[in-house]
Amino acid sequence: MSERATPDGYLDAASSEALHPAARRMLLSAMDQGYADPRRLHGAGRSSRLLLDNAREATADALGVRPDEVTFTGSGTEAVHRGLLGLHRGRARQGRTLLVSAVEHSAVFHASRWTGDPVETVPVDELGRVEVAALADLAASADPPPSVIAVQAANHEVGTVQPLAEVAAALDGRSDAPLFVDACAAAGRAPLPHGWAAAAASAHKWGGPAGVGVLLVRKGSRWRQPFPDDDRLDPRATGFANVPGVLASAAALQAVVAERDEVDARQRALIDRVRATVAATVPDVEVVGDPVDRLPHLVTFSCLYVDGEALVTELDRRGFGIASGSACTASTLAPSHVLEAMGVLTHGNVRLSLSRDTSEDEIDRFLAALPEVVAELRSRVGL
């Protein structure tokens, strides 16, 4: 914790962590060695191939999977698309319906609708947890049968961890459709859940460089390439491998996993304090998501009679960077589909998420500023 990578007041780490010092060091070193095409047989190509293989093995070790289950992609979104659509194509003869939890990231919804096949949305409760019994009933009754079931590891917006062990138990004997898990919000911060056939992660969420995603396809899963083939070392990948980027990603992931327990405990305590203090000091506020079974570093709350974008702007003027609106579609200024699915207040919602560097002093200053900012914004509309 001696090297601080994150600017003071940056409270939007769930969108993107600052580059981890371990990633920065590796990136600078790898740029001098990993420039060649790893398919080539000359010395520079063999060197790139060795570096790429090392990154795959390190990533697999950190995530608890096999190296041959790891594919590097150009983003977390690409990993989501390839994972979900590859499972769907692999089940084309058995089923066509895609079952998707109502709080999935927009990348899951976009990929599902892109297929042109039926998409069924599985409801969630007020904490954002998928309703397991409803999912099992849909899986058993869908016509045509399910091709793939998509349930995230943890919600990117409210932090609720999904009950994937319960999902797997409920589906046992009722559906053999494979499970796709979007683990972009959780990978590195928590161990991967069990039971998935394919999963996706995104390096910039754990302090790796942007532009690196990780697709995991479980050995033996019926996954088929959903896009045109490419003559690459990894048949699930396309395009020239970003060797320096994936090495930096693997270095950051290893570092984050190594320090996870200490960072988890510190962030969880800070978020518990935020949840309690906001509820006690800001009138007409709703703090959402599971208060216990959640990601340690983020919290979302909604303030009645306050515009979320205005709240972000005013807090930014005071030196705090936070997010508002749907965490995956904030640029549309649309209400959060996650909060709508949970049946909670969608107006004036903001998400605060801690980096590994966030200090108690930053949280003290944020909690002191927030009630003043909310009161000021409400006064502007006569409240």
Buried (B, 14 or more C-beta within 10 A) or exposed (E): EEEEBBEBBBBBBBBBBBBBBBBBBBBEBBBEBBEBBBEEEEEBBEBBBBBBEBBBBBBBBBBEBBBEBBBBBBBBBBBBBBBBBBBBBBBEEBBBBBBBBBBBBBBBBBBBEBBEBBBBBBBBBEBBBBBBEBBBBBBBEBEEBBBBBBBBBBBBBBBBBBBBEBBBEBBEEBBEBBBBBBBBBBBBBBEBBEBBBBBBBBBBBBBBBBBBBBBBBBEEBBBEBBEEEEEBEBEBBBEEBBBBBBBBBBBBBBBBBEBBEEBBEBBBEBBBBBBEBBEEEBEBBBBBBBBEBBBBBBBBBBBBBBBBBBBBEBBEEBBBBBBBBBBBBBEEEEBBBBBBBBEBBBBBBBBBBBBBBBBEEBBEBBBEBBBEBBEEBBEEEEE
